[in-house]
Amino acid sequence: MAENDAAPEFDAVVNMTATELEKWLDTDESKDVGQKSDYAHMRKVVGYAKRHLAQRPSGDVSDSNWRYSLMNWGHDPTK
C-alpha cells in the first residue's frame, strides 16, 4: 500500500467512532480476545512515546510538530 493510500483505506476500514470503540474496549468481550500482537503493538507505542519524550524541545510545545507526532500515537505531552 502506498503511503498516500493509507488514510483513505483506513477511513474505509475503520467504521467505529472513537466513542463506540472506547465503549467496546471497556467490555469483557473485548478484553477476552486480546492477542500477543496487541501487546507487541502496545510495547511499540510505549517505546515510541518514551524515545520522543526524551527529546522534548525547549519552550512552548503546544503547537509543535513534536507534540503532534506524539498525539498521533495517543499521547498528549501537555496533559
N, C-alpha and C positions, 0 to 999 in steps of 0.2 A: 504494500500500500504506500503510495506516495505521501510525503509529509502533508502536502496541501489537501489531501483527501481525508485526512484523519478527522477533522471537525465535522464535516457533513456526514460521514459514516457513523461517527459517534452519536450525533444527533438522531440519525435514523434508527440506531440500535437501542439506545438508552431511552426508554419511553416512560420512565417513572420520574415524577417531580422529586425535588430534594426532600420535601415533606413526606411524600409517600415512601421514599427509600428510607428515611430516618425512622419512620413508624415501623416499617417492615423489619429493619435491622434490630429493632428492640424486641422482636418476638422470639419465643422459644424455638419456633420452627426455623427461623433464620440461623439461630445460634447452633442448632443441631447439625447443620450442613457445612460448617467451616472446613476448609481443606488445608493441607500443608502449604499449597501455593499461596493461600491467603496470608499465612503467617510470613512467608518469604516476601510477599509484597509489603507487608507491614514493616518488616525489617528494612526494606529498601527505602521506604518513606522516612523512617526514623533516621537512617544513615544520611539521606539527602538533607533533611532538616538540620541535623547536628553539624554537618560539614558547612552548610551555608550560614547557620547561626554563628559559627566560629569566625566567619568572615564579615561580620556586621560592619558596615561603613560608618564613619563618624557623622555626626549631625543628625538632622531630622530625616527619618526614613519613610515617613508617611506616604509620600508619592514617589517612591524609588522602585526601580526595576528589581532590586534585591528583595524588597518586601513582596512585590507582585509575584515573583518567581516562587517564593515560599508559600504564598497563598494558593498558588496553583496546586500545591501538594497538601493543602489543608491546614497550613499553619500561618496564623497572622501574628507576626512578631510584635505588633503594637498592643496586643492584648495582655 
